[in-house]
């Protein structure tokens, strides 16, 4: 079993920064990607950023150049550095770890961008 624990969410003003962390427990050796998704009220779940096993990355167009995903293999942790935050970045952010046959989700962490 894999468990994911997210942290780092909170309230931030527009233009500010936050860093989300997602620590995994269990065996993630065979994972093919770790990713951050978000879900905002009235919107569909969106893939924000993904970092694959080979360390290649992918970003949603809405966050390109502002958000950066990274991974610490020794700590089994994935990070999402969020800069220049906008009102529309307000959402619950979820960590996901993908394996060939299944994926696991964290409990989510709220990010609110407000003045």
N, C-alpha and C positions, 0 to 999 in steps of 0.2 A: 504494500500500500504506500501511496505517496500522499503526503499532506503538505499544503501550502499555506503559509502565514504571511499576509501582507501587512505593511505598516507604512507610515509616512504621509498619509492623507491629512487634510485639514482645510482651514479657511485661509485664503490668500487674496491679496488685491490684484487687480489686472496689472499685467506686466511683471508680476512676481514669479518666483520659482519654488518648486517643490521637488523632492526626490522620493519616489516610492521604492520600497524594497519588498521582495518576495522570497522568503526562505523556504526551501524544500527539505523535507525529511523523507527518508526512504531511499530506495535505489533509483536514481534517475540516469544511470549510465547509458541506457538505450534510448533516451529521449531524442526526438528529432528536432524539437523546437521548444523554446520558451517564449511566451508572448504576454502582452498586456492588451486587454479589451476594456471597453467602457460602455456603460449603459446610462443614458440620460433619459429623464422623464419624457414620454411621448416619442421617443426615437428608438430605432433598432440598435441592437448591439453592434459595436464597431470594433474591428481590429485596429488597434492603435499602433502597435509596433511588435515586431517579431525578431528573435535572434535564433538562428538555426544552429544545428550541431557543428557546422563548419564555420560558425561565427559570422556568416553573412547576415545582413539585416534587411528589414523591409518596414516601411512606414506608411501610414495613411497620409494621403495628400494634405489633409487638414492639419497635420502636426509636423510635416517635413521642415527641417531647419530649426525647429523649436524644441522638439523632444528627442532624447537620445537613449537608446536601450543598451545595456551592457550586462555582462555576466561574470560572476566570480565562481569558477568551477570548484575551487577548494572549499568555498563556503556554501556551495549549492544555492546561490542566491542570484536573482536577476533584479536589475535596477531599471527604473525609468526616471531619467532626469528631465524635468519639465520646466522649460524657460518661457519667458514672454507669455505667460498664461493669459487667456482670454475668457470672457464670460461663458462662451460656448464650450469651454473645456470642462465646465461643471458636470460631474457625472460620478457614478460609482465605478471605480476601476478594479478590474479583476485580473488576477494572474492565472495563466494557463500553462500547463506542461503537456506536451503532446508525445505520445508513443505510437508505435505502429498500429496497435489494436484499440487504444483508448486514450482519453485525456483526463486530466484532473484540473479542478478549479479551486481557487482560494475563496475566502468568504467575502472579499470585496473591501475596498476602503474608499470612503467618500472624499472627493475633492470638490471644494466649493470656491469659485472665483467670484468675489463680490467686493464692491467698494463700500 
